[in-house]
Amino acid sequence: MTTTSERPAGAASRDPAAAHPFNVHDMLAMDRLSDPQVSPDGTLVAFLVSRTDLEGDCRRADVWLVGADGSGLRRLTAHDAGVRNPRWTPDGRTLLFLSPRSGSSQVWRIPVGGGESQPVTSLPLDVGAFVITPDGARLVLAMNVYPDADAAETRRRLDEAAERRKKGPDARVYDQLFVRHWDEWMDGRRSHLFVVPLEGGDEPVDLMRGMDADCPSRPFGGPEEIALHPDGRTVVFPARDAGREEAWSTNFDLFAVPIDGSAPPLNLTPTNPAWDTLPAFSPDGRSLAWLAMQTPGYEADRFGIWVRSWPDGAAREIAPDWDRSASSLLWSADGKTLYVTAQDLGRTALFAVDVASGRVTRLIAGGTVRTPALAGDRLVFGYEDLSTPTELRSAKLDGSDVRELTHVNGERLTTMRFGETEQMTFAGWNGETVHAWVVKPADFDPKRRYPVAFLIHGGPQGSFPDHFHYRWNAQVYAGAGYGVIMVDFHGSTGYGQAFCDSIQKDWGGKPLEDLQRGLAAALEKYAWMDGTRVSALGASYGGFMVNWIAGNWPDCFKCMVSHDGGLDERAGYFDTEELWFPEREYGGTPWEVPEAYEKHSPIHHVHKWKTPMLVIHGGRDFRLPETQGMMVFTALQRRGVPSRFIHFPGENHWVLKPRNSIFWHESVLEWLARWT
């Protein structure tokens, strides 16, 4: 593998005499850029900018435009609470987008030259995502319907159900899983793809009629999962048509269906029992690329890159020996190269993969690269790092000549002080190399010693990489005067599949040893870190690890913060929703391998707990339900350990509402200050 460029510079020149260290209010004030879409002629880039509205306790988004050369930055839409999914019409004169301004999420349009937005659809149900056919005549869009009903019938049933609930009984009835998923109770509806004329007049055609499956996939799928053939005749999409096994299956297949719905969807990947997704046609329509896993039931398996000649060629994997997991696909204009993003050694890099030979070239190495798009002979992408929120960049197709296209947060950044970041390595479990990020306090003085915030990432197959996080932002702690350590322990992503897989059946083993060795290495290397004032914080698996550390490494930390963390792994199997996850991690169900669930369950070490702990949980977290956090707090209180429980009734696995985020951060920092 060859490297052709290094990390681009930050968007703003930082003033050492700036007004204040970075804090949670600054974090929420940042404009968040996303979803760049290049115009058909390659001269303009449309993208979303969302901003915090503290009064409304939400984020409001607009569509913005900038020239592909960085000129002419301007806002196109009026300030709106729910604008998303901007897409160009083929003539490049109009942008379509989703907005709830009519009271329902529908497709709207606005001329690129400016003017008033006009509605495109007025469907009886919310539109979840959409793409435009190559001829610009039709939309392929998603709506949640009952599998045996169209949109109008679904609307009628929903209204009838609402009336029945007013009179009682108010009950939900289920005959199979899922009962609930992520943060919503399931009601039997599925996200189906429909085709509608852009100018209206015909009834929506359900391309997935009768399928008991979703596209886009829940809870995080979007329009990137919908591929249209360049001739406009075929739609390819991923769906998990697993029936009663859905809750313990990751078998997403690719399906092809005629754009007019004249034939039922055809399964293109029936022989792969694992996950197939992100289909993408080459510009000439002769090839279909997609990402595929190989291990059933394992959501953290490596996503390999696959290609087949269209329509009936044999599938082959490109770069099968490349030990990274791709997360996006973009064809070059000549169809000879696929541009992909993938986590790589604590960063998310941009790579070029030669379709014929499988040769992989790293183009952009530093920070985090997001959503690359072609703009003529250049690539446009979002870029961020630990000290810089996302801005748009462009580069030549070989990764050289990196230029900044936007500076939306530039002036704001000059008013803040950030901590310097550094990546370190150390010998972890079995002497293997482990990476970690270290962030100095914002007002660093080498003559002082500072308390340490030891952040533990979730997943567990995840990472604390070089990016600007909006829930676990290391700079918030640096701005509050803490040194920050973030270890990518065994099980983390971006270091090869074997490293990722190594955590299975060993949640409390290798990762704990890595964390212990990583903290020791950092304290030895950085004399300014005060090893007597260290706090441990984590969420999800990180919360589990905090609970595990409380009984297995209890003498190192002055205090702990456990957010949405598990306590009883056996009970956790029965109250979570995606059963494939614990079944893969522990090698079976609790009745098949009970010893695996008990081996690393923090509940068996509660009798050793003595470290003050702040426990936080979301009431709509169905991945790790709130009872797990309540159990942690109960154990702490019963043992007489100083503790506090914060419950967010309306939040899911994440804390997303702005005012709640402020309260979360202030509460956490208050807890750390109290003990360190």
N, C-alpha and C positions, 0 to 999 in steps of 0.2 A: 504494500500500500504506500502511496506517495502523498506528500503534503505540499500544497502549493501556496498557502497563505496563512497568516497569523490573525489573531483576534483584532477586530477593528476597534478604533478608539471610541471612548464614551461620547455621548451626545453633547455634553456641556463642559466648559472649562470651570472646574471647581475652585471657588475662592476660599483660601484658608481662613480668611477673616469673616466668613459668612456668619449670618445671624445666630444660628442655633444648630445643635445636633439633631439629626433625623429622629422623628417620632411617629407614633401611630397616626396622628392627624395629618402629617405630611404624606404618609403612605396612602391614606384614603383620599387625599387631595390630588394624587397623581392621575393624569389622563391615561386611560388604558387603551392602547391601540390593538386592533385585531382584525382578522379576516381580510387581508389585502386582496383585491381583485383588479387585474390589469385589463384595460380596455382592449377591444379587438384589434385596434391598430397599434397597441403597445405604447401609446404616448401618455396615458393617464393611469393613475392608480386610485381606485376607490377603496375606502377602508372604514372601519368603525372606530369611533372614539367615545368611550363611556366616561362619565363623571359622577362623582358622589353627590347626591342630594340629601343632606342631613335632615332637612325639614320633612321631606317625604320618606326618609329612611330607605332609600333605594339608590340604584344607579340609573342614570339616564344616558341614552346613547344617540349619536347622530352619525350619518354618513358624511364623510369628508372626502375631498379630492386633492391630489397633488400630482404634478407632472412627474413622469418617469425620470426626469432629470433633476427633480427636487424643487422645481419652480411652481408658483401659483397655488400654494396651499390655501384651501378654503373649505368652509363648512357648507354642505349642500342641503341638509334637511334641518327642520326646526327641532328644538330641544324636545326629546320624546323619551318616555319611560321604557319603551320596549323595542326600539328599532334594531333589527338584526338582519343577517342573511342578504347583504347587498349583492346584486348580480347584474351584469351588463346585458342589454339586448344586443343581438348580433350586429346591428348597424352602429353601435357605439353612441347613439344619441340619447339613450334613456337608461336610467338605472331603476331596477325593481328592488323592493325590499319588503320585509315584514314589519308591520306596525299594529299595535292594539288600539290605535286612536279612534277606531269606530266602535269600540267596546268589545271587539273580538280580534284575535290575531289574523290579519288578512294581508294579501299582497297589494302593495301600492307602487306607484311609479312617479318618477320626477325627471324632467328634462335635465340633461347634464349642464345646459346653459343656465339653469336656475328657473325658478317659478314655483307654482303651487303643486303640492303632491296630489295625485288623484288615485282613487281606489281602482284596483284591477279585479279583485274578487270580492264577493259578498256571500260566501258559503255559510251553511248553517253551523259549521264547526270551526274551531280554531285551526289555522294552518301552522304546522310545526316546522316545516322546511320546504324548500323548493329549488328546482333548477329549470332552466329555459332550454327548449329544444333548439338544435342548431339553426333551424329556419326561422326561429323567433315566433312561430305561430302558436305554440302550446307551452303549457307549464306541466311539469311533473312535480306534484306536491304531496305532502303527507298530512293526513288527518287521522285522529283516533276514532275508530268505528268498531261496532260489533262485527265480528268476522262474517256473520250471515246477513248483514244489513248494509245499506248504502248510507250516505251522509244524512239524508233527510229522515230516514227511518231511525237512525241512531239518535238524532236530535229529538225525535218524538218520544223515544223510549226514555231518554234522559229527563225530559220534562215530566213525563208520567211518574218516573221514580221519585223526582223531587216533590211532586204533589202527594204521593203515597207516604213519604217520610213525614210530611207535615201532620198526617193523621195517625201515623204509627201502624205497625211497629217499625222502629228504626233499626234494622238488622242487616248484616252482611252474611251471605251464605256462599260457601266455597266447596267445590268438589275436588279441587286439585290445587297444587302450588303453582304460582306464587300467590300467597295471601296478601303480602305487601312487598315492595321492592324499593330500595334506596330510601325514599322519603314519602312514598305514596301508597295508599291502600289500593289494590287492584280491583277493578270493577268489570273485568271481562272484555274491555275494549282493547284493540290493537292499533298500532300506528301502521296504516296502510298507505301505499302510494297510489295516487289518482292522476289521471290526465285530464286537463281542462283546456279549452281554447283560450288563448291570451285575451281575446276580445269578447269572451263570453258567448252565451247562446246555447250551448249544449250541456247536458248533465255530465257530472264527473264520472269517469270510467275507472273502476277499481281494478288496478293491475294485480292485486293480491287477493282478490275475492275468494273467500273460503279458507285462506291460510290463517292458522292460529299462530301467527308470528308477527314480529314488528320490524319495520324499517322506516326511519332510522332506528338503530338498536337503542334500547333503554339501558341506563339513563342518560348516556352522554353522546349518542350518535347524532350526526347532522347531515347536511347536504353532501359532504365529502363521500358518503356511502352510496350515492346515486350516480351511476355512470351512463351516459347517453352515447350511443354509437354516432360517429360523425355524419352518417347518412340519415340520422333521426328516426330510424325504424325500430330500434331495439333499446330496451332499458335493462341494465344489469345491476343487481343489488344484492347485499348480503342479508340473510335472515336465519334465525334459529327455529326451524320448524320441528321442534322436538317433542311436542305433545306433553304428556304427563311427566316426562323426564326433564323438562325445561330447567327446573331449579337445580339440577345437578349435571347439566350438560353445557359444554362450551362449543357444541357442534354447529357453528354458523356456516352455512353453505352459500355459494353464489348462485343466483337464479337469473335467467334471461327471459324476458317477456316482450312480445310485440307491443309497440307503442300504442296501438289501437285496442289492446286487450283482447284480440281475436283468438288467442290461444292461452292456455294456463301457463304459469311460470315453469320453466325447465331447469332442473337442477344441473349446474355445470360442474359441481365438485362432489359428487355423491360418494366417492371412494375415500375422501379425507374425513376422518371422524373428529377432527379438531377444527380450529377457527380459521375461516377464510373471510377476508374483508378488503375494503378500500379498492374496489375495481377501478381501472383506468384504461381507456382505449388510447392507442397511439393515434397521432394526428391523421394518419392515412386510413385508420380503421382496420388495419390488417392484423393487429396484435392486441391482446388484452393482457394487462398486468394486474397483479393483486398481491396482497400479503397473506401468508398462510402459516399457521402453527402446525405442528405435527403430533403433539401429545394431547390426547383427549382429556378434558376436565382440568386443564392447567392453564390459567389465564395469564401466567407470567412466562410461558414458553417463548422461545425465540420466534419472531415474525420474519420468515424468510421471504424473498422476492421471487415471484413466479410469473411466467409468461407463457401464453399459448397463441398460436396463429388463430385468427378469427375467420370463420366461425367454429371449425371443427379440428383444429390442430392439437397435437399432443402437448401436455403441460410439461414444463421443465423449470427447475429452480436455477436462478441466476446467482452466482457467487455463493454456492452452498457452503464453502469453507470460511466465509466471512463471519466472524463470531460477534456480530452485533445484531440487534433487533430493530428493524426499520419501523418508523412510525408515520411515514407519509410517502407518497409517490407522485412524481411529476415527470412527464415525458418531455424530452427535447423536441424541437420543431422538426428535426429530421428523423425522429424515431429511433435513433441509435443509442441514446443515453437515457437513463432514468436518474433523476435527482431525488435523493432521499435524505430525510433527517433521521438521526439515531443517537441515543445516548452513548457517550464515549468518554470514559475516565473522568466523571464528574462534570461533564458538559454535554450539550446537545449540539452535535456538529452537522454540517451539510456535506453530503458526499455525492459524487458522480459515479454511477455504475454503468459500465459498458455492457449493453445488452448482449452482444455477440460473445465476448470473451469472459464477462464477469469481473473484469478488472475494476477495483474500487479505488477512487481517489478522493482524499479528504480535501474539500474546497475551503470551508470556513471552519476553523478549529476552536475558537474561544467562545466563552459565554454560552448562550442558548439561541439557536436559530429556529424560527417558527415559520410555517406556512409559505414556503418558497413559491414563486410564480414567475413565468417568463414574460419579459418585456423586450421584445425584439432580440438583440444580441446580448442582453443582460438578464440577470436574475434579480428579482425583488423579493425581500424577505423581512420578517420581523427579527430584531436582535435585542437581547437584554443580557444583563449579567447581575451579579450580586449587588452592584451599586448603581445600576442604570435600568429604569423601566423600559419596556419595549418601545422602540422607535423603528421606523422603516429604513432599510439600507438597500443598496444595490451593488452588484459586482458583475464583472465579466463572467462569461460562462466557465472560465477556468478558475474562478475564485479570486482573481486579482482585481486591483483597482476598486477597492471597497469605498463606497461613497455613502454619506448620510443624506437621506431624502427628507426626513422630518426632524424637527426639534421641538415637538409639541410641549415637552416637559423641560426644555432647556433652561429657560429663564428661572423657573421654579427651583431647579436643581442647584443653581448657583447660590441660593439662600440657605443651603443646608450643609452640614458637615457630616461626612460619612467615615466609617472605619475602613482602614486598609484591609484588603483581602489577600490571602495567601493559601495555596494548596500544599499540603504536606503528605508524605507517605511514611509508613512505619511497618514493622514486621508484626502482623496479626496472628490469628490462629494458624498453627502449623508452620509458622515462619513466612507465610504468604504475604505479599505486598497488599496493603490496605491504604486507601486514600482518605483524606479528610480536608475540610476547609476550615481555616482559622480567620476570624475577623477581629481586628483590634478595636478597642473603644474609640469612639469618634474623636474625642479630645485626648488622644494618646500622649502620655508623658513617660518616656522610658525610665524615669527615676521612680515611678510609682508602681505599686502592685494592685492588680484589679481583681474583683470577683469574676467568676466564670459561669456562663450559661452554657450548659452541655445539652445541645439539642439532638433528639433522637427521631429519625424519620419513620414514617409509616410504611405500609405496604403489606408485608415486609419487603416484597420485591419492589422497592422504590429507591429514591435517592434524594439527598439534599445537594443538588447540583448548583452550578454557577448561573443562577437566575434570580429574578426579582419577584419573590414570593409575596402574595398578598394575605396570607394567613400565618405563615411562619417565616417572617422576614428577619434575617439575622441582623440587619442594620437597625431595627427597632431596639434590639438589646444592646448593640454597640452604642447607639445614641443615648441609652440610659446608663452608660458607663461600665458595661460588661464586656469582657472578652468572650468570644463565641467559638465553640468547637462543634463541628458537625462531621461525624464519622460515617463513611459509607461502608458499613460492616458487611461480612459475608451474608449474601442474600440480596445485596443491592444490585440495581440494574446499571448497565453500561460498562461492565468489566468482563464480559464474556458469559456465556450461558452456564458454564459449570459453576462459576462464582455465584450466579443468581440461584441456581438449583440447590446450592449447598446448605441452605437454611431449612429445607424440608425435613421434618421430623426432628429438628434440632433448634427450635425457636429460642430456647434459653441457653444454648451451648456456645457454638462458634460466635454468634453475634455478641454475647456478653463478654467473651474473651477479647474480641476486637475492641469493644468499647473500653474495657479495662486497660488494655495495652495502649489504645489511642490516647486516652486521657493521661496516662503516665508519660507517654512520649511527648505530648504537648507541654505538660508541666515541666518536663526536663528541658525542652528546647526553648521555651519562652519564659524567661525569668520574671517577666512582669505579671504572669498569671499567679494568683494566690490560691494554692491548692487547699487551703483551709476554708475557702469560701466558694464552694462549687455547688451549683444547683443542677438537677436533672429534669428535663422537660421533654414530653413527647405526646403524640396523638396517634390514635388507631393502634397499629402495632407498636408505635413509640410509647403509647399509653400502657399497653401490655408490658413492654419492657421496663417502664418505670415501676409498675406493680411487681414485676419479677425482681428488679434490682432491690426494691424495698426489703425483700426477704433473703436475697442472695448476695448483696453487696451493700449492706446497710450502714457501713461506717464511713463512707466516702463523702456523702452529700449532706449539706446543711438543710436542704429542703427539696421538695419534688413537686412537679405539676403533671397530673395524669388526665389527659383529655380523651374522652371516648375510648378508654382502654378496657381490655378484657381482664376479668379476674378468674372466672371458672370456665376453662376451655370446653369441658364436657357439656355444661349447660349452654355455653355459647353456641354449640352446634344446633341446639334445638330452638334457639330464639333468633338466629340469623336468617337470611333469605337465600343467598347464593351458596347452596350446599356444596357445589363443586370445589369451592375454595378450601374449607376445612378437610374435605375428603381427600384432596390432593396433598395438602400440607401434612396431614397426619397418617396418610396411607390407608384410609378407609373410614367407616362410620364408627361412632362410639361403641356400638354393640359388637363390632367386628374386631376393633383394636383398642379396647378401653385403656390399656396401659399407655398408648401413645398420647391420648388426650390428658392423662393424669400426669405424665412425666414432667411436663413443663408448665403446669397450671399454677399460677401464682397463689391460688387459694390455699395450697398446701404449705405455704411459708408465711402465712399471716401471723403466726405466733412469734415471728422474729421482727415484725414491723416496729419501728421506733422513730422513723424520720418524718418530720412535719410534711404534710402533703395537701396540696390544693387539688380537688377533684372537680372536673367540669364535664357536663354531658348535655347533648342535644335531645330534646323530646321527640324529634322526628327522625332520629338516627335508627333506621331499621337494619343497617349493616351490623352495628354493635349497639343493641338497644340499651335504653337508659337504666334498666335494672342492673346492668353490670357496674355502672358508675355508682349507683346507690349501694350496691353490695360493698364496693371499695370503701365508701364513706362510713357505712355501718361498721365494718371491721376496724377502721381507724378509731372511730368514736368509742367502740366497745373496749379497745385496748388502751384508751386514754392518750392516743397520739394526737398532738395538735393538728387540726384538720379543718377544712372548709369545703362545702359543696355548693357549686354554682350550676343551676339548671336553666337551660334555654328552651322553653317549651316549643318555640316555633322554628328552631334550627335543626338541620340534619346532621350528617357526619362532619360538616364544616360550619363555621360561624360566618355567615354571609351578609347579614344586614348591617349597615354602617354603624348604627348606634350600638348594636350588640358587639361589634368588633372593637369599638372604642372601650366599652366596658370590659370586654375580655382582656384586652392588652393592659389596661390600667390595673385590673385585678391581679393579673399575673405578675406585673412588675412590682406592685405593692407587696405581694407575697414574697417575691425574691428579696426585695429590700428589707423586709421585716427580719429575714433569717440570715442574709449574707452581708 
